[in-house]
């Protein structure tokens, strides 16, 4: 994401948060969002969610398939 994209995304927000990822590793095979939703019980961005250890394990297992 460029600085311009970041600024545009948060343009009308009074507060915003983001994560800066370091050492990200691309998946060998892309995982469709419907698979993440169905197998890991997570809803990918435009929102946020706190995840517990069980959910991290579920997501890791879903991405390994």
N, C-alpha and C positions, 0 to 999 in steps of 0.2 A: 504494500500500500504506500503510495506516495504521500507527501505532506499535503499536497493539494486535495487528494482524495479523502484524507483524514479530515481536513478542515471542512470540506463539503459535507461529509457524512454527519459531522457534529455541528453543523452551521446553526441550526435552530435550537440546539439543546442548551439548557442551563448548566448541565453537568453530564459528563460522559466518561466512560472507562474503557480501557482496552488492554490487551495483553501483548507484550512484545515477546515473541518466541525466539529462542536462541538454539542453534544446533538442531533445527527441525530436519527431520528425515522424511523424504517423500515415500509414500507407500508404493510398493512394487506394482500393485494392482489397485486402481481407484476403487473406493467403496461407495456405492450409491447411498444417498441420504435415507432412502426408504429402508435400507438394510440396517443402518445405524439406529433408526427409530424402532424398527421391529426387534432387532436382536439385542440392543444395548439399552433400550428404554430411554434414550436421550433425544432431546430436541435441539438440533444444531442452531447456530446463531440466527438470528436477530434478537435474541434474548439471552438471558444467562441462567445458569443453574449451578447450585452447589452439588457436587457429587461426593458420595461416600466411597469407601474402599471397595465395597461390593460392586458398585456401578463402574468404577475404574477397571476392575477385573473383568466385568461383563463386556465393557467396550474393548478392552484389549483382546479378549477371546473372539469377539465379533469381527474385529479387524484382521485377526489371524486366519479366518476362514476364507 
